[in-house]
């Protein structure tokens, strides 16, 4: 995957969680996506999910994990999220 594809995939992540995030956080995430601030976007997205205790699916966790890994970021922060079993 090239950087443009990774950026596009990362930019779409906030929309996956839009129904579970506070409006202010979502606006900030969208702004970061427009600015190409991928590290900050991922950090804020995961922090918002953690603070709101919004449940995510295993598939959503895997998408976050892939994005973090592909950008060379640690994935340990995902352990603090509430993950519900798919299905």
C-alpha positions as CSV (number, residue, x, y, z in Angstrom):
1,X,0.0,0.0,0.0
2,X,1.4,3.4,-0.9
3,X,1.2,6.5,1.3
4,X,-1.7,8.0,-0.7
5,X,-3.8,4.8,-0.2
6,X,-2.9,4.7,3.5
7,X,-3.8,8.4,3.9
8,X,-7.2,7.8,2.2
9,X,-7.9,4.9,4.4
10,X,-6.9,6.8,7.6
11,X,-9.0,9.8,6.5
12,X,-12.1,7.6,6.4
13,X,-11.7,6.3,9.9
14,X,-13.5,9.1,11.7
15,X,-16.6,8.6,9.6
16,X,-16.8,4.9,10.8
17,X,-17.1,6.1,14.4
18,X,-19.1,9.3,13.7
19,X,-22.2,8.1,15.5
20,X,-20.2,7.4,18.7
21,X,-18.0,10.5,18.9
22,X,-18.8,13.9,20.4
23,X,-19.4,16.5,17.8
24,X,-16.4,18.6,18.8
25,X,-14.0,15.6,18.6
26,X,-15.5,14.6,15.2
27,X,-15.0,18.2,13.9
28,X,-11.3,18.1,15.0
29,X,-10.8,14.7,13.5
30,X,-12.2,15.9,10.1
31,X,-9.9,18.9,10.3
32,X,-6.9,16.7,10.9
33,X,-7.9,14.5,8.0
34,X,-8.0,17.5,5.7
35,X,-4.6,18.6,6.9
36,X,-3.0,15.2,6.6
37,X,-2.2,15.1,10.4
38,X,-2.4,11.3,10.6
39,X,-0.6,10.7,13.9
40,X,-2.7,13.3,15.6
41,X,-5.9,12.0,14.0
42,X,-5.3,8.5,15.2
43,X,-4.3,9.6,18.7
44,X,-7.4,11.8,19.1
45,X,-9.7,9.1,17.6
46,X,-8.6,6.4,20.0
47,X,-8.6,8.8,23.0
48,X,-12.2,9.9,22.2
49,X,-13.3,6.3,21.9
50,X,-11.6,5.5,25.2
51,X,-13.0,8.5,27.1
52,X,-16.5,8.0,25.8
53,X,-16.3,4.2,26.4
54,X,-17.9,3.7,23.0
55,X,-17.9,0.0,22.1
56,X,-16.2,-0.9,18.8
57,X,-16.3,-4.2,16.9
58,X,-13.4,-6.5,16.4
59,X,-13.3,-5.4,12.7
60,X,-13.1,-1.8,13.7
61,X,-10.3,-2.5,16.1
62,X,-8.5,-4.3,13.4
63,X,-8.8,-1.3,11.1
64,X,-7.4,1.0,13.7
65,X,-4.6,-1.5,14.4
66,X,-3.7,-1.7,10.7
67,X,-3.6,2.1,10.4
68,X,-1.4,2.5,13.5
69,X,0.9,-0.3,12.3
70,X,1.1,1.1,8.8
71,X,2.1,4.5,10.0
72,X,4.7,3.0,12.4
73,X,2.7,3.9,15.5
74,X,2.4,1.7,18.6
75,X,-0.8,-0.3,19.0
76,X,-0.9,-0.8,22.7
77,X,-3.4,2.0,23.3
78,X,-6.0,-0.2,21.6
79,X,-6.0,-2.4,24.6
80,X,-7.9,0.3,26.5
81,X,-10.9,0.2,24.1
82,X,-14.1,-1.6,24.6
83,X,-14.3,-4.2,21.9
84,X,-17.4,-6.2,21.4
85,X,-17.4,-9.6,19.6
86,X,-18.4,-9.4,15.9
87,X,-21.5,-11.3,15.0
